[in-house]
Amino acid sequence: MVYLLSERQGTFIRASIYDHCNFACQYCAADMGMENHTPTCLQAPLLNTEDYIRNMKWLAQHGFRIISFTGGEPLLNPDFARIAEGCRPFFETMEITTNGTKLLENIQAVKKYIDVLKISIDAYDKELAVRIAHNDMARNTMSVIEESCRDGIKKIGFNFVYMKQNEKELPKLIDYAGRLREKYGTDIYISILDLYYSRGNRAFWKEQFVDLSTVREQIERNGIQINRRLRVGCDSYNFICNGIVVNMKDSISCTHRAKICERCTEYCQEGIYSLKHSASGWLSVCPSNTLSLGTLLNGRTNEKEAHEMIDQYVTTINEIKRVDHTGMIFREKIDE
Ligand SMILES: C[S@@+](CC[C@H](N)C(=O)[O-])C[C@H]1O[C@@H](n2cnc3c(N)ncnc32)[C@H](O)[C@@H]1O
């Protein structure tokens, strides 16, 4: 069996546990199944809960220590609590990224099994939040966050996708996080994500993308120190503002790439930073539904076959290399 090298063991599994979302965010790669990548031609049904947990156990045996539940919207899966309970023994850290709409009804399971709760919130202004999510429920995200703090959730990350239209919202969200921390003692941090491209959001990306190096320069001009964090994937930076840690991803200055990226016709913005497992068991290191870029680990796959399949992806992750300024190559490719 191929194991992750020790320096790669921080690579997480992006485990999609549901194939639908009740939001239709403007930026979302809905054409690719959001983060639930499965080639449509396979018509693969969703795995049942036992098979899903079994796949996670097999993946963990290769050295993955962190799992991050995603979707679609992961909390739309009625079996979320059983999945989280079943996966808990295999991972040191379990995270979830959610839009928050089903959070309060799942709060006990989240408290019991999840180490880091990440909530997507792209605006403090409720009307703007609703416009971005294309759903009126986005109006309630802040009250859901506050209720979760009151209920004793220990750590919450806000996921904020930085765009031209919501630039002014960031300081307001930092202040809001600071107020919650003071009131409830919750450890809150903010992750700024730069806008990722997919073919389906091309026009939107061109209109709204902001290169976060310009934002960093502006923050430094205001006398705030920015630190660089080296990790698998894109470079990341952080700074502290009003006692709140703010992380910033940067997919333009650096990504990690493998040999398979060299000839890739879909050369992506993010590069390789995780192993992705869809709700149907599609396994890939690429944010893609292309048949040749992944493998299906379904209910009929036996343990030996599964480990052989997983070996290929672990080998790829072990071989990835940091490449600087891949954002330029990526931009040239999308303009071709
Ligand atoms: C794909 S969503 C799935 C989980 C869940 N439905 C949610 O809204 O959090 C996971 C995260 O990816 C982020 N995301 C989605 N599309 C993105 C894009 N084009 N660029 C940057 N981040 C994106 C979302 O903001 C969210 O925080």
The ligand as an SDF file (V2000), in Angstrom:
LIG
                    3D

 27 29  0  0  0  0  0  0  0  0999 V2000
  -18.6290   24.3650   -2.9180 C   0  0  0  0  0  0  0  0  0  0  0  0
  -19.1080   24.9000   -1.3110 S   0  0  0  0  0  0  0  0  0  0  0  0
  -19.8990   23.4500   -0.7070 C   0  0  0  0  0  0  0  0  0  0  0  0
  -20.3190   23.5280    0.7290 C   0  0  0  0  0  0  0  0  0  0  0  0
  -21.5450   24.3240    1.0920 C   0  0  0  0  0  0  0  0  0  0  0  0
  -22.6380   24.1620    0.1930 N   0  0  0  0  0  0  0  0  0  0  0  0
  -21.2330   25.7860    1.3110 C   0  0  0  0  0  0  0  0  0  0  0  0
  -21.8860   26.6390    0.7090 O   0  0  0  0  0  0  0  0  0  0  0  0
  -20.3890   26.0710    2.1260 O   0  0  0  0  0  0  0  0  0  0  0  0
  -17.5830   24.9320   -0.3970 C   0  0  0  0  0  0  0  0  0  0  0  0
  -16.8800   26.2650   -0.3440 C   0  0  0  0  0  0  0  0  0  0  0  0
  -16.3790   26.5710   -1.6180 O   0  0  0  0  0  0  0  0  0  0  0  0
  -16.5090   27.9550   -1.8290 C   0  0  0  0  0  0  0  0  0  0  0  0
  -16.5960   28.1960   -3.2700 N   0  0  0  0  0  0  0  0  0  0  0  0
  -17.4850   27.7170   -4.1290 C   0  0  0  0  0  0  0  0  0  0  0  0
  -17.2530   28.1590   -5.3670 N   0  0  0  0  0  0  0  0  0  0  0  0
  -16.1740   28.9590   -5.3060 C   0  0  0  0  0  0  0  0  0  0  0  0
  -15.4490   29.7290   -6.2550 C   0  0  0  0  0  0  0  0  0  0  0  0
  -15.8000   29.7860   -7.5420 N   0  0  0  0  0  0  0  0  0  0  0  0
  -14.3850   30.4030   -5.8200 N   0  0  0  0  0  0  0  0  0  0  0  0
  -13.9970   30.3710   -4.5210 C   0  0  0  0  0  0  0  0  0  0  0  0
  -14.6610   29.6560   -3.5800 N   0  0  0  0  0  0  0  0  0  0  0  0
  -15.7310   28.9730   -3.9580 C   0  0  0  0  0  0  0  0  0  0  0  0
  -17.8180   28.2910   -1.1290 C   0  0  0  0  0  0  0  0  0  0  0  0
  -17.8940   29.6560   -0.8050 O   0  0  0  0  0  0  0  0  0  0  0  0
  -17.7590   27.4250    0.0950 C   0  0  0  0  0  0  0  0  0  0  0  0
  -17.1790   28.1180    1.1640 O   0  0  0  0  0  0  0  0  0  0  0  0
  1  2  1  0
  2  3  1  0
  2 10  1  0
  3  4  1  0
  4  5  1  0
  5  6  1  0
  5  7  1  0
  7  8  2  0
  7  9  1  0
 10 11  1  0
 11 12  1  0
 11 26  1  0
 12 13  1  0
 13 14  1  0
 13 24  1  0
 14 15  1  0
 14 23  1  0
 15 16  2  0
 16 17  1  0
 17 18  1  0
 17 23  2  0
 18 19  1  0
 18 20  2  0
 20 21  1  0
 21 22  2  0
 22 23  1  0
 24 25  1  0
 24 26  1  0
 26 27  1  0
M  CHG  2   2   1   9  -1
M  END
$$$$
